């Protein structure tokens, strides 16, 4: 058993989760999650996109479409720049950038190519066929969402709670946005939670593998990696630390390759665009909300932004209550990192709920994980998740009807 150090005793005894009852509950939770996710995806597919799967990639008409789709029926959103999913689809169709036209479809080639795992898996699952790859990428995110529910259910069961708590993550707005827009965030979140789950089960090799894959999915996971190293060091989890220290190296090597060999494009420095002085973006967001009046769109923006302020309060309060639990420290370090990033977010990132609610969706996921500990305060967290759920339902209704 690892030393915990004074002040970090483990008050979270691991409850066996291999019983037949626990496994049966987890299977039922997964079945409910699968039905909900598939029903929503079918509603969007046949509602908003009239049966065309490429609608999930939000392809705009400002840039050329991917060369591999030139002669195919593509759902294009007119007079729009589109959204991030179109760039990952372009990479999945041509990950080696052999066709010069692929670069023209990317807004920021370096930035997109650093998130290579999701498009690579989409290409592999789609057998390299342009007609199958869009469906493969949708399937990857669907599986990631269901797997996330299963991981959270098992996490709750470790603490002696009900596996049905896993369904709480389906209240998170960012998860549904990723499913509707086919971006990389959901896969990275699921791999991150898998790493935390493996650490809690004292299986650091699996945690390192999951975290390595997460960092190849989104480069920001390298910051998660550093934060988790700090959390493990503070809580003196030396055995886990010795494994996790290697997790970031594959992504570091890949990022170095991309920065040397892939053109930057016209997107600019992403860090400088998205982050700046603490609190400035919040003030500008508040000014925009006040100036926007009481129309429906503005009120929805306000509800989503307030839900993030509320989740920060509920999450940090619970982390303080759970500070004596050794398993909390890696997740707590990431939560503090995300809180700092959210505080420093510029108005460019906070301007539109679709952007920041995906980027910071892990704040809500971490709150749900916190509820898997008996010492956590539940009712404030449930109120925050209820507000998030209302936002999710409103988003899905409007998206399915093609309003957004």
Residue pairs with C-beta under 8 A, 6 or more apart in sequence:
2 236
2 237
2 238
2 239
2 240
3 236
3 238
4 10
4 235
4 236
4 237
4 326
5 235
5 236
7 324
8 234
8 235
8 236
8 324
8 326
8 329
9 324
9 326
10 325
10 326
10 327
11 324
11 325
11 375
12 159
12 325
12 326
12 327
12 328
12 373
14 158
14 200
14 201
14 202
15 157
15 158
15 159
15 160
16 22
17 23
17 154
17 157
17 158
22 154
22 157
22 163
25 153
25 157
25 162
25 163
25 164
26 150
26 153
26 154
26 157
26 163
26 166
28 163
29 149
29 150
29 153
29 163
29 164
29 166
29 167
30 146
30 149
30 150
30 153
32 167
33 145
33 146
33 149
33 150
33 166
33 167
33 170
34 146
36 170
37 142
37 145
37 146
37 170
37 179
38 142
40 176
40 179
40 396
40 400
41 138
41 142
41 179
43 396
43 400
44 55
44 56
44 180
44 396
44 399
44 400
45 51
45 52
45 53
45 55
45 56
47 400
47 401
47 402
48 55
48 399
48 400
48 401
48 402
49 55
49 56
49 75
50 75
52 73
52 74
52 75
53 134
53 135
53 138
54 69
54 72
54 73
54 74
54 75
54 89
54 134
55 75
56 85
56 134
56 138
56 180
56 181
56 182
57 82
57 83
57 85
57 86
57 88
57 89
57 134
57 137
57 181
57 182
58 77
58 80
58 82
58 83
58 84
58 85
58 86
58 181
58 182
59 65
59 74
59 75
59 76
59 77
59 82
59 86
59 89
60 76
60 77
60 80
60 81
60 82
60 83
60 86
61 76
61 77
61 78
61 79
61 80
61 82
62 80
62 81
62 82
63 81
63 82
63 86
63 104
63 105
63 107
64 101
64 104
64 105
65 74
65 76
65 105
66 86
66 89
66 90
66 93
66 94
66 101
66 102
66 105
67 93
67 94
67 99
67 101
67 102
67 105
68 93
68 94
68 99
68 130
69 93
69 130
72 130
72 131
83 181
83 183
83 354
84 181
84 183
84 184
85 181
85 182
85 183
86 105
87 105
87 106
87 107
87 112
88 112
88 115
88 118
88 119
88 122
88 137
88 182
88 183
88 184
89 119
89 122
89 133
89 134
89 137
89 182
90 102
90 105
90 106
91 102
91 106
91 112
91 113
91 116
91 119
92 118
92 119
92 120
92 122
92 123
92 126
92 133
92 136
92 137
93 102
93 123
93 130
93 133
94 102
95 116
95 119
95 120
95 123
97 103
97 109
97 113
97 262
103 109
103 263
103 265
106 112
106 265
107 265
107 266
107 267
108 264
108 265
108 266
108 267
108 268
108 270
109 262
109 263
109 264
109 265
110 258
110 259
110 262
110 263
110 264
110 265
111 265
111 267
111 270
113 258
113 262
114 219
114 254
114 255
114 258
115 184
115 216
115 217
115 218
115 219
116 216
116 254
116 258
117 184
117 187
117 213
117 216
117 217
118 137
118 140
118 184
118 187
118 217
119 137
121 136
121 140
122 133
122 136
122 137
122 140
123 133
123 136
124 136
125 132
125 133
125 136
125 137
125 139
125 140
126 132
126 133
126 134
126 135
126 136
126 137
137 182
138 182
140 187
141 178
141 179
141 182
141 186
141 187
142 179
144 186
144 187
144 189
144 190
145 170
145 175
145 179
145 186
145 190
147 190
147 194
148 169
148 175
148 186
148 189
148 190
148 193
148 365
149 166
149 167
149 169
149 170
150 166
151 166
151 190
151 193
151 194
151 197
152 165
152 166
152 168
152 169
152 193
152 365
152 368
152 369
152 372
153 163
153 164
153 165
153 166
153 167
154 163
154 166
154 197
155 166
155 193
155 196
155 197
155 200
155 369
155 372
156 162
156 163
156 165
156 166
156 371
156 372
157 163
158 200
158 201
158 372
159 372
159 373
159 374
160 374
161 371
161 372
161 374
165 368
165 371
165 372
168 368
168 371
168 385
169 175
169 364
169 365
169 368
170 392
171 364
171 385
171 386
171 388
171 389
171 392
172 361
172 364
172 365
172 368
172 388
172 392
173 304
173 307
173 353
173 357
173 361
173 364
173 388
173 391
173 392
173 395
174 185
174 357
174 358
174 359
174 360
174 361
174 364
175 186
175 189
175 361
175 392
176 392
176 395
176 396
177 183
177 354
177 357
177 358
177 395
178 184
178 185
178 186
178 358
178 361
179 186
180 396
180 399
181 354
183 358
184 217
184 218
185 218
185 358
185 359
185 361
187 214
187 217
188 214
188 217
188 218
188 220
188 221
189 361
189 362
189 365
191 210
191 211
191 213
191 214
191 217
191 221
192 210
192 211
192 214
192 221
192 224
192 334
192 362
193 365
193 369
194 206
194 207
194 210
195 206
195 207
195 208
195 210
195 211
195 214
195 228
195 247
196 207
196 330
196 331
196 369
198 204
198 206
198 207
198 210
199 207
199 232
199 237
199 240
199 244
199 327
199 330
200 327
202 239
202 240
204 239
204 240
204 242
204 243
204 244
205 243
207 240
207 243
207 244
207 247
208 243
208 244
208 246
208 247
209 247
211 221
211 224
211 225
211 228
211 244
211 247
211 248
212 246
212 247
212 248
212 249
212 250
212 251
214 221
214 224
215 221
215 222
215 224
215 225
215 247
215 248
215 250
215 251
216 250
216 251
216 254
219 251
219 255
221 251
222 248
222 251
222 252
222 255
223 337
224 334
224 337
225 244
225 247
225 248
226 248
227 330
227 333
227 334
227 336
227 337
228 244
228 330
228 333
228 334
229 241
229 244
229 245
230 333
231 329
231 330
231 331
231 332
231 333
231 334
232 238
232 240
232 241
232 244
232 329
232 330
233 241
234 329
234 333
235 326
235 329
235 330
237 326
237 329
237 330
240 330
267 273
273 346
273 348
274 345
274 346
274 348
274 349
275 341
275 344
275 345
275 346
275 349
276 344
276 346
277 344
278 340
278 343
278 344
279 343
280 346
280 347
281 344
281 345
281 346
281 347
281 348
281 349
281 350
282 343
282 345
282 350
284 347
284 350
285 305
285 347
285 350
285 351
288 347
288 351
289 298
289 301
289 302
289 305
292 298
292 301
300 353
300 391
300 394
301 352
301 353
303 387
303 390
303 391
304 353
304 357
304 391
305 350
305 353
306 387
307 384
307 387
307 388
307 391
308 342
308 356
308 357
308 360
308 363
310 383
310 384
310 387
311 363
311 364
311 367
311 384
311 388
312 339
312 342
312 363
313 380
314 367
314 377
314 380
314 381
314 383
314 384
315 335
315 339
315 363
315 366
315 367
315 370
315 381
316 335
316 339
317 377
317 380
318 367
318 370
318 371
318 376
318 377
318 381
319 328
319 332
319 335
319 370
321 375
321 376
321 377
322 328
322 332
322 370
322 373
322 375
322 376
323 332
325 373
325 375
328 370
328 373
331 366
331 369
331 370
334 362
334 366
335 363
335 366
338 360
338 362
338 363
338 366
339 363
341 360
342 356
342 360
342 363
345 356
349 355
349 356
349 359
350 356
357 391
364 384
364 385
364 388
367 381
367 384
367 385
368 381
368 385
370 376
370 381
371 378
371 381
395 404
398 404
